[in-house]
Amino acid sequence: MFSVSFALTIRFLTIIGMIYTHSHVNVNAWDDGLSVAKNRLINFETIGGIAGNNSLSTCWANTLLLNQTFGSLQNGDTLLIPTNRTFWLMGGLYARGLSYVTIQIDGILKFSDNVFEWPRDPYTNQVFNCFYFEQLDHVTFTSSQISPNKGIIDGSGHFWWGVIQYVIIRGNRPQLFWIHNSTNILIENLLLKNPPKWTFYGQDVANLEIRHTDIDAHRNPDVHWHDLYELTAFNTDGFDVSGKNIWIHDCNIWNDDDCIAVKQQDSRSIHSSCSENMLFERINASGVGLTIGSVGPSDAHSCVRNITFRNCTMYNTFKGIYLKSRPGNVGETGEITDILYENIQIYNASQWSIWIGPQQAAFKDACSLLWPTIPEARCSIPSGITWNNIVLRNITINDPQISPGVIIGNSSNPMQNILFDNVHVNNPGFRPWGNQYYACYDVEGTATGNTQPPPPCFKRPLI
């Protein structure tokens, strides 16, 4: 961990130097008296934040001031981004070690659309994320505003999205909001909008709650389905999380990658050796699924365990329920165990309503994105991941555009204890599996209740 922390410190000092170079903020105007006050309310505009100006110099100045302010916060402080104000920023916002602090975003924090001036690591050329926080404890990100006027963090993602942009930029795009190695975090009443890449990543965290917080990564706000144009906002993951004791609820998500993705932990992680004890409920989502993974085996045993999705609705989604593994090296191991999807409704899915199996991707040894459309396409299935006790209960799928789904395991390590209980598909599509409905093999599965149509490799218990 020393090398990681040291590298992050060097990066932080580098970006601070870059911001000083580009800004014209008067640091002498900083109120030194604030440092001795307790339970302070610090209004960002009052201390010098510049609202309503998107010039590059203003973006740099606001970023410097906000980083300085993060560095000055003490237990009990509230940093206020005032209502009806838009503050333009540049990437590279960073805070470490905040505790018992509130960040209240009543206005708008909007990131620069100048992708070519975006700050980068001078050694790797990797762009800095919009926000990066680490080692937080008892920190709240909130807004006093309520829907539809929630506080907004806007990543100006439209300038990073698209096929041409991807050819030029590739994957070197900033993530909007990343929290690492932190505990007791509350995020509420916010709109996270137009992320250049992933929207939110809570990485190796413990005791995280996100509520009444929405994600919007529309390319066209008037389009409410995932056509090819919308899908060029790829990699805009919604809520990605790893760690333990996580509760995300009462949120709305529109994006063009995983709506929620539970990422793996292993024995090298800080707060838990497994991503576990997570509940996602009362979520409206449309994108590439309510997702586990992708989970790849490792020499430290990758693990996702005890995860529940319940009472969620997905309209015009691309994928629906999505559990995915990825390849690893011989001898590496991992597990996806004790997963429950309950009371989920999926409408008009344009791709797979249910996918339990290997990740579809373009990288080596993944299940091809062209499978099964192109006969030559291969769908390799990793053997290093153990699947056990996966339950889908009271799932309603209406009018999927293709066959309901895929449940495929590895012949040398088949999936165990897969249960479909009242999984009902109304008007299933015919392509590509016809009256078989599912690709289904190397799975020990059971269909109970009103499961129609049942996956062909599942058994029905005798009544």
N, C-alpha and C positions, 0 to 999 in steps of 0.2 A: 504493500500500500504506500510505502514511502515514495517509490518512484512515480506512482500515479499522482500523488499529491504534489510532489515537486514539479512534475510536468505541468499540472494545472496551474500552479503558482506562477511558473514562468510564462505560461500563456496569458494569465491575467495581467501580469506586469507588462507584457508586450502590448496587449490591447489598450491598457490604460495609457501607455506611452503614445500609441497611435491616436487615441482620442484627444490627448492634450495637444498633439501636433496639429490636428485638424480643427480644433474648436477655438472660440474666442470668449469662453465663459470667464467672468471675473471671479476667480476663486476667493479673492479677498472679501467678497460680499457675503461669504458664508457666515452665518450667525454662530460664533463660537459659544455663545451663551446657551445654545440648545444642548450642548454636550453635558451639562450638569442638571438639566431639568429632568423630572420623572414623569412617566406616562404622557409623553408629549404627543400632540397632534401636529404633524409636519405637513403643511400644504405645499405640494410641489411647485405650484405656480408662485406662491408667496416667496419661496426661497430662491426664485430665479428661473424656474422652468418656463420655456417660451411656447405658448399655445398658438395654433393656427398657422404655422409657418413650416412648409415642407422643404425649405432650402437645405442643401447638404450641410452647410455650416451650422444651421440650427439642429439638424439631426445629431451631429457630433456633440454640440454643446449640451443638448438635453441628455444624451447618453452619458457624458462625463458627469454631469450633475447627479443623475440618478445613481450611477455607480458610487459616487462620493456619499450620497445619502444612505445607500445600503450599508456602506462601511461605517456610518456613524450611528446606526440604529441601536438602541439599548432595550433591555427588557421593559415591556409595557408600552413601547412606542407604537403609534399608528402613522403610517405614511399615506397621505391622501392625494389621489389624483382627482382633482375637482370635477364636478359635473359640468356638462356642456362645454368641455374643453377637449381639444385634440392635440396631443403632444407627439410630434414626429421624432423617431429614434433611429439609431443605427444599431446593427447587431453587436454582440459582445457584452451584453448586460450580464453581470456576474455578482453573486453574493455567496458568502460562506460563513457558516457558524451562527446565523441569526437564531435567536430563541425568544419565545414569548413576544412576538412581533406581529402586527397586523398590516397588510398591504391592502388598502381600500381603493379600488379602482372604480370611481363613479363616472369618470369621463372615458376617453379613448386614448390608448397607447397604440400608435400606428408606426410600423417600421418602414424605413426608406424603400422606395421602389428602384433605387439605383443599384442593380445587382453587380455592376462592375466596380463600384467603389466599396463594396461590402468588405469588412475586415476579415483577414485570413491569418491562419497560423503561418508565420514566415518560414517555418521548416518543412511543413507538409503541404502548404497551400490550401488546406482544408478550411472552409468558411467557419466562422464562429457562429454558434447558435444565437437566436434572438435573446432568450433568457436561459441561463444555466445557474442552478442553485445546488449547493451541496451542504451536508451536515447541518440541516435545519432541524429545529425541534420546537414544537408548539408554535407553528407559524400558520397564520390564516391569510388566505387570499380571498377577498370578498368585495361586494359592492352593496351600497345601501339602496341602489336602484333595483326595481323589479321588472320582469318581462312586460313589454317588449323593449324596455330601455335599460337593459343590463349594462354594466361596465364591459368594455370591449378591449381585447387585445387583438390587433389586426396585423397579420404578417405580410400583407401585400403579395400574396402568393401568385396572383395572376401573372406577375412579371417573371416568375420562376417556372411556371407550368408550360406544358405544350411539347409537341414532338420536336420542333426546331430547337426550343430551349433545352430539351433533354440532350439533343445531339451536341450542343455547345457546352452545356454545364455538366451533363451526366448526373451522377448522384450527388454532386458537391453542392448541396442545398442546405440551408440552415433549418434546424428544427425550432419550433416556436417556443416550447416551454418544457424544460427538462429539469427534473429534480432527482438528485442522486444521494444515496446514503443518508436518508433523513427519516425522522420519526414524528408522529403526532401532527399531521398536516391536514388542514381543512381548506377546501377550495369550493366556493359557492357563489351563485348568482352572477356568473360571468358568461360572456360570449367569446369563444376562441374562434377567430375568423381568418380564413385565407392563409393557412399555414403554408410556407414554401415546401416543407416536407412533412415529417410527423408533427402532429399537433401537440400532444402531451405525452411525455414519458416519465413515469414514476419508477425509477430504476433502483432496485434494492432498497425498498422503503418498508417501514412498519407503521401500522396504524394511520392509514390514509383514508379520508372520506372526501368524495366529490359529489356535490348535490346541486341540482338546479343550475347546472352549467352546460351550455350548449356548444356544439361544434358545427360550423358552416364552412364547407369547402366547395361551394357551388362554382362552376365556371360560368354558368348562366343561371341567375336566380329564378328565371321563369321556367326552367326545365326541371321536371321532377321525376326523371328517370335517368338511368346510367347509359347514355348513348356513347358512341366512340369519342365525341368531343368532350363530354364530361369526364370520361376515363383518362383523358390526357392530364388530368390533375392527379396522377398516380403517386403513390407513396405518401399520401396525405392521411396516414393513420390517425385514428381518433384518440382514444385513451389506451395507451400501451402501459402495462404495469408489470413489475416483478417485485416479489417480497412476500409479506404476510399481513393479514388482518386489514383487508382493503374492502371498502364499501362504496360503490358508485351507484347512484340512484337518481331517478326523476330528472333525466337528461334527454336531450334531443341531439341526434348526430346525423349529419349528411356529409359524406366524404367519398373518396374513391380509392380506398384501400380498407384494411381491417377497421371496422367501427370500434371494436374493443379487441385488444390482443393481450392475452396473458403470456408473458415471456417467462422463460425458465430461470431458475436459480440452481446452484449446486453447492457442494461442500466448500467452495472457495468464496461464496457470497458472505456478506457481512451480517445481515439481520436474520437470515434463515437459510437453511440448506435446500429449501424447496419453496417454490411459489405456491402458497397455500392459504386457505381460510379467506376466500374472497366471495363476495356477493354482489351481483349486478342485477338491479331490478328496476321495473317501471321505466324502461328506456325505449324511446322511439328511435330506430336506427335504419339507415339505408346506405349501403356501401358494399364492402366485400366481407361482411360477416361479423357475427358475434363469435370470436375466435379464440381458440387455444393454440398457441404456437406462433411461428413454427418452432417445434422443439427438436433439437438435434442431440444425439448422444455425445457424451464427453467422458474424459478420463476421471472427472470428479462427480459423475452421475447426475445428469440433468434431471430436473424434477418439476412437475406441475401436479398439484394434488388438492382435493377438497375445494372445488370451484362450483358455484351455482349461478346460473342465469335464470331469472324467472320473471314472469309478467311483463314480457317485452313484445313490441310490435315492430314489424319490418315491412314498409310499403315500398313497392317498386325497387326492391333491393337487387344487387347483382348476385351476391351469394347470401345465404342465410346462416344456418348453423354450420360452423367451419372449424374442424379440428385437424391440425396438420403437423406432420413430422418432416424432418429434413435429414439428408444423409450425414453420416459420420465415418470415422475410421474403425477398422476392425478392432474389437475388444472394448470399445467405448459403449457406455450404457446410458439409459434414461428411462423415464416413466411418465405416463399420463394416466392418472388414476383418480377415481372417485369424482367424476364430473357429472353434474346434473343440469339439464335444460328442461324447464318446466313452465307450462302455460305460455307458450310462444306462438305468435301468429305471424305468418309470412304470406305476403300478397304479391303476386305477379313477379316472382323472381325471374330475372332474365338469364341467370346461369343456374348453378346447382343450389337448390334449396337446402340440401343436407350433403355435406362432404366430410367424411371421417376417413383419413388416410394420409398419403404423402402429399407434401406441398407441391402445388403446380407452380413452376417458376422456370426461368430461362437459364439458370446456372447448371453446371455439370452434375449429372446423376439425379437431378430433380425429375419429377413427373412432368412431362412436356406440357406446355400450354396448348399445344395442338392436339393432345390426346383427349378423347378418342376420335376426333374429327378426321385426322389424317392417319390412314392405316399404318404408315411407317413410324409414327410417333410412339415413343416408349414411355411407360409410366413405372419407373423404378420405385421399389418400396423398401425403405430402410428396415433393417432387421434389428438394430440396436435399441429401438424404443419399445418398451413393454406397455401395452394398452390393457387396462383392467377397470371394470365397473364404470361403464359409460351409460348413462340413463337419459333417454328422451321421453318425457311424459307430458301428455296433453299438449301435443303440438298440432296446430292446424295450418296446412299449406293450401293456399287457394290459387289456382290458375298458374302454376309454374309454366314457363315457356318451353322448357325441355323436361326430360325425365327427372323424377324427384331427386335422385342423388346417387352417391358413391359411398360404399363402406368396404374398404379393401385393406387387408393386412398382409403380412409377410408369412410365407408358408413355413419358415423356420421359427417364427415367433408370432403365432396368430393372435389376433385380438381376443380377449377373454371377457365374458360377462357383459355383453352389449345388449341393452334392453330397450326396445321400442314399446312403450305403453300408451295406447291411445294416440298414435301418430297417424293422423288422417290427412290424406291428400285428395283435394277436390279438383277434378278435371286435370289430371296429370298430363304433361306433354308426352309425345310419343318418341321424340328423338333423344338419345340414340339407342335406348335400351328396349323400345317397343313394349310388349306386354310383360317383360321382365321387370320393368320400371327402375330397377337399381342395378348398378354394377356391385356385386357382392360376393366376396370370396375370402378364404382364410380368416374367417370370423366365427367365433362362437357366440351366436346371437339368438335372442328370443323375442318374439312378437306377442304381446298380450293386449287385452281389451279390444277396443275398436280400431286396431291398427290396420289401415287399408290404404293402398295395397301393401302387403308385408314384403320386406326384402326377401328375395327368393332363397337365400342361403340361411335364413333364420328358421328356427323351429317354433311350432305352436305347442304350448303345454296342453296336455290332455285335461279336459274339464271333468 
